[in-house]
Amino acid sequence: NPETYGSEEAASYFADLDKRMTKEKSPVLPSNGHLATTCPKAASEWGVAVSIWPIGEEEVHFAWFADGGLFWPRNDGASQEVIVDGRDCGEIALDD
């Protein structure tokens, strides 16, 4: 929804990312997840920064780009390879 992201371009980007990750059978999709960051300053651009933990939930997964960085906007030339924990074990970890 363009209203969510403030632009048609961002909405189109996340819709395309959702389709690609669905084809890859990813348990993590833009349509079923929440974007998070370890940077309170970046989080506060969307409102009050908070910490959210999925306590007591099963099948919780996290995803990130292989080269790190923001989901939106992606820098020109940035990797489009998404690493999903629990699926891409051993490729790269959050603590690498």
FENTAKA-V223232 format. One record per residue. PSI is psi as a letter, one per 20 degrees, with the letter a starting at -180 (* if undefined). NEAR is the number of other C-alpha atoms within 12 Angstrom. Layout:
PSI,NEAR / PSI,NEAR
This chain:
p,16 / h,14 / h,11 / g,13 / i,20 / j,14 / q,15 / h,14 / g,18 / g,21 / g,22 / g,21 / g,22 / h,30 / g,21 / g,18 / g,26 / g,23 / g,18 / g,20 / h,24 / g,18 / h,13 / j,18 / k,14 / p,28 / i,25 / p,30 / q,30 / h,30 / i,20 / j,17 / a,17 / p,20 / q,25 / r,26 / q,24 / j,18 / o,15 / h,15 / g,14 / g,19 / h,18 / i,15 / h,14 / i,16 / a,10 / p,11 / p,16 / r,17 / p,15 / p,11 / p,12 / m,13 / p,9 / j,7 / q,8 / q,7 / l,14 / p,21 / q,25 / q,29 / q,35 / r,32 / q,26 / h,22 / j,22 / a,24 / r,24 / q,24 / h,30 / p,27 / q,19 / q,20 / q,14 / p,10 / i,10 / q,17 / q,17 / j,25 / o,23 / p,32 / p,29 / p,27 / q,24 / i,19 / g,21 / l,23 / p,14 / i,13 / g,19 / p,21 / r,21 / h,21 / j,9 / *,9
